Amino acid sequence: MKKLDLEVIEEYELLGEKRFRVRIKGTNIVLNVSAENSEDAIKKAKELVERIRLNEVVDQYKIK
């Protein structure tokens, strides 16, 4: 997998569930994940990127 830099940009609670908005640095791509803490959120976001194969096309969405 291509090395992607991810950052947590927001933490919130929805219906009693802790959720995080994680952005792929250098893009406007934001992933929403449920997690216990920010480290877990980054891990889950990386797994989601792999599962949907976003890492294969993310370069097309880099902000110039």
CNS distance restraints for C-alpha pairs under 8 A (distance, minus, plus):
assign (resid   1 and name CA) (resid  50 and name CA) 7.45 0.50 0.50
assign (resid   1 and name CA) (resid  55 and name CA) 6.78 0.50 0.50
assign (resid   2 and name CA) (resid  55 and name CA) 6.19 0.50 0.50
assign (resid   2 and name CA) (resid  56 and name CA) 7.80 0.50 0.50
assign (resid   4 and name CA) (resid  24 and name CA) 6.86 0.50 0.50
assign (resid   4 and name CA) (resid  25 and name CA) 7.63 0.50 0.50
assign (resid   4 and name CA) (resid  55 and name CA) 7.72 0.50 0.50
assign (resid   5 and name CA) (resid  24 and name CA) 5.94 0.50 0.50
assign (resid   5 and name CA) (resid  25 and name CA) 5.52 0.50 0.50
assign (resid   6 and name CA) (resid  22 and name CA) 6.44 0.50 0.50
assign (resid   6 and name CA) (resid  23 and name CA) 5.63 0.50 0.50
assign (resid   6 and name CA) (resid  24 and name CA) 4.66 0.50 0.50
assign (resid   6 and name CA) (resid  25 and name CA) 5.73 0.50 0.50
assign (resid   6 and name CA) (resid  42 and name CA) 6.66 0.50 0.50
assign (resid   7 and name CA) (resid  22 and name CA) 5.46 0.50 0.50
assign (resid   7 and name CA) (resid  23 and name CA) 5.39 0.50 0.50
assign (resid   7 and name CA) (resid  24 and name CA) 6.62 0.50 0.50
assign (resid   7 and name CA) (resid  25 and name CA) 6.77 0.50 0.50
assign (resid   7 and name CA) (resid  42 and name CA) 7.24 0.50 0.50
assign (resid   8 and name CA) (resid  20 and name CA) 6.71 0.50 0.50
assign (resid   8 and name CA) (resid  21 and name CA) 5.87 0.50 0.50
assign (resid   8 and name CA) (resid  22 and name CA) 4.38 0.50 0.50
assign (resid   8 and name CA) (resid  23 and name CA) 6.36 0.50 0.50
assign (resid   8 and name CA) (resid  38 and name CA) 6.73 0.50 0.50
assign (resid   8 and name CA) (resid  41 and name CA) 7.76 0.50 0.50
assign (resid   8 and name CA) (resid  42 and name CA) 7.28 0.50 0.50
assign (resid   9 and name CA) (resid  20 and name CA) 7.58 0.50 0.50
assign (resid   9 and name CA) (resid  21 and name CA) 5.66 0.50 0.50
assign (resid   9 and name CA) (resid  22 and name CA) 5.77 0.50 0.50
assign (resid   9 and name CA) (resid  23 and name CA) 6.59 0.50 0.50
assign (resid  10 and name CA) (resid  20 and name CA) 5.64 0.50 0.50
assign (resid  10 and name CA) (resid  21 and name CA) 5.06 0.50 0.50
assign (resid  10 and name CA) (resid  22 and name CA) 7.29 0.50 0.50
assign (resid  11 and name CA) (resid  18 and name CA) 7.34 0.50 0.50
assign (resid  11 and name CA) (resid  19 and name CA) 5.89 0.50 0.50
assign (resid  11 and name CA) (resid  20 and name CA) 4.52 0.50 0.50
assign (resid  11 and name CA) (resid  21 and name CA) 6.48 0.50 0.50
assign (resid  12 and name CA) (resid  18 and name CA) 5.96 0.50 0.50
assign (resid  12 and name CA) (resid  19 and name CA) 5.35 0.50 0.50
assign (resid  12 and name CA) (resid  20 and name CA) 6.28 0.50 0.50
assign (resid  13 and name CA) (resid  17 and name CA) 5.35 0.50 0.50
assign (resid  13 and name CA) (resid  18 and name CA) 4.52 0.50 0.50
assign (resid  13 and name CA) (resid  19 and name CA) 5.73 0.50 0.50
assign (resid  14 and name CA) (resid  18 and name CA) 6.55 0.50 0.50
assign (resid  14 and name CA) (resid  19 and name CA) 6.98 0.50 0.50
assign (resid  17 and name CA) (resid  34 and name CA) 7.03 0.50 0.50
assign (resid  18 and name CA) (resid  34 and name CA) 5.90 0.50 0.50
assign (resid  18 and name CA) (resid  35 and name CA) 6.08 0.50 0.50
assign (resid  18 and name CA) (resid  36 and name CA) 6.48 0.50 0.50
assign (resid  19 and name CA) (resid  32 and name CA) 6.97 0.50 0.50
assign (resid  19 and name CA) (resid  33 and name CA) 5.64 0.50 0.50
assign (resid  19 and name CA) (resid  34 and name CA) 4.30 0.50 0.50
assign (resid  19 and name CA) (resid  35 and name CA) 5.92 0.50 0.50
assign (resid  20 and name CA) (resid  32 and name CA) 5.73 0.50 0.50
assign (resid  20 and name CA) (resid  33 and name CA) 5.42 0.50 0.50
assign (resid  20 and name CA) (resid  34 and name CA) 6.24 0.50 0.50
assign (resid  20 and name CA) (resid  35 and name CA) 7.05 0.50 0.50
assign (resid  20 and name CA) (resid  38 and name CA) 7.35 0.50 0.50
assign (resid  20 and name CA) (resid  41 and name CA) 6.42 0.50 0.50
assign (resid  21 and name CA) (resid  30 and name CA) 6.33 0.50 0.50
assign (resid  21 and name CA) (resid  31 and name CA) 5.68 0.50 0.50
assign (resid  21 and name CA) (resid  32 and name CA) 4.62 0.50 0.50
assign (resid  21 and name CA) (resid  33 and name CA) 6.58 0.50 0.50
assign (resid  22 and name CA) (resid  30 and name CA) 5.49 0.50 0.50
assign (resid  22 and name CA) (resid  31 and name CA) 5.12 0.50 0.50
assign (resid  22 and name CA) (resid  32 and name CA) 6.30 0.50 0.50
assign (resid  22 and name CA) (resid  33 and name CA) 7.62 0.50 0.50
assign (resid  22 and name CA) (resid  41 and name CA) 7.46 0.50 0.50
assign (resid  22 and name CA) (resid  42 and name CA) 7.00 0.50 0.50
assign (resid  22 and name CA) (resid  45 and name CA) 6.95 0.50 0.50
assign (resid  23 and name CA) (resid  27 and name CA) 7.53 0.50 0.50
assign (resid  23 and name CA) (resid  28 and name CA) 7.07 0.50 0.50
assign (resid  23 and name CA) (resid  29 and name CA) 5.73 0.50 0.50
assign (resid  23 and name CA) (resid  30 and name CA) 4.34 0.50 0.50
assign (resid  23 and name CA) (resid  31 and name CA) 6.26 0.50 0.50
assign (resid  24 and name CA) (resid  28 and name CA) 7.18 0.50 0.50
assign (resid  24 and name CA) (resid  29 and name CA) 5.75 0.50 0.50
assign (resid  24 and name CA) (resid  30 and name CA) 6.54 0.50 0.50
assign (resid  26 and name CA) (resid  62 and name CA) 5.50 0.50 0.50
assign (resid  26 and name CA) (resid  63 and name CA) 5.61 0.50 0.50
assign (resid  27 and name CA) (resid  61 and name CA) 5.91 0.50 0.50
assign (resid  27 and name CA) (resid  62 and name CA) 4.75 0.50 0.50
assign (resid  27 and name CA) (resid  63 and name CA) 5.31 0.50 0.50
assign (resid  28 and name CA) (resid  61 and name CA) 7.58 0.50 0.50
assign (resid  28 and name CA) (resid  62 and name CA) 7.86 0.50 0.50
assign (resid  28 and name CA) (resid  63 and name CA) 7.54 0.50 0.50
assign (resid  29 and name CA) (resid  61 and name CA) 7.91 0.50 0.50
assign (resid  31 and name CA) (resid  45 and name CA) 6.63 0.50 0.50
assign (resid  32 and name CA) (resid  45 and name CA) 7.82 0.50 0.50
assign (resid  33 and name CA) (resid  41 and name CA) 6.24 0.50 0.50
assign (resid  33 and name CA) (resid  44 and name CA) 6.86 0.50 0.50
assign (resid  33 and name CA) (resid  45 and name CA) 6.63 0.50 0.50
assign (resid  34 and name CA) (resid  41 and name CA) 6.81 0.50 0.50
assign (resid  35 and name CA) (resid  40 and name CA) 5.75 0.50 0.50
assign (resid  35 and name CA) (resid  41 and name CA) 5.17 0.50 0.50
assign (resid  35 and name CA) (resid  44 and name CA) 7.70 0.50 0.50
assign (resid  36 and name CA) (resid  40 and name CA) 6.42 0.50 0.50
assign (resid  36 and name CA) (resid  41 and name CA) 7.42 0.50 0.50
assign (resid  37 and name CA) (resid  41 and name CA) 6.25 0.50 0.50
assign (resid  38 and name CA) (resid  42 and name CA) 6.27 0.50 0.50
assign (resid  39 and name CA) (resid  43 and name CA) 6.37 0.50 0.50
assign (resid  40 and name CA) (resid  44 and name CA) 6.13 0.50 0.50
assign (resid  41 and name CA) (resid  45 and name CA) 6.04 0.50 0.50
assign (resid  42 and name CA) (resid  46 and name CA) 6.20 0.50 0.50
assign (resid  43 and name CA) (resid  47 and name CA) 6.37 0.50 0.50
assign (resid  44 and name CA) (resid  48 and name CA) 6.17 0.50 0.50
assign (resid  45 and name CA) (resid  49 and name CA) 6.17 0.50 0.50
assign (resid  46 and name CA) (resid  50 and name CA) 6.35 0.50 0.50
assign (resid  47 and name CA) (resid  51 and name CA) 6.11 0.50 0.50
assign (resid  48 and name CA) (resid  52 and name CA) 6.18 0.50 0.50
assign (resid  49 and name CA) (resid  53 and name CA) 5.84 0.50 0.50
assign (resid  49 and name CA) (resid  54 and name CA) 5.12 0.50 0.50
assign (resid  49 and name CA) (resid  55 and name CA) 6.13 0.50 0.50
assign (resid  50 and name CA) (resid  54 and name CA) 6.47 0.50 0.50
assign (resid  50 and name CA) (resid  55 and name CA) 6.47 0.50 0.50
assign (resid  53 and name CA) (resid  57 and name CA) 7.71 0.50 0.50
assign (resid  54 and name CA) (resid  58 and name CA) 5.84 0.50 0.50
assign (resid  57 and name CA) (resid  61 and name CA) 7.60 0.50 0.50
assign (resid  58 and name CA) (resid  62 and name CA) 6.83 0.50 0.50
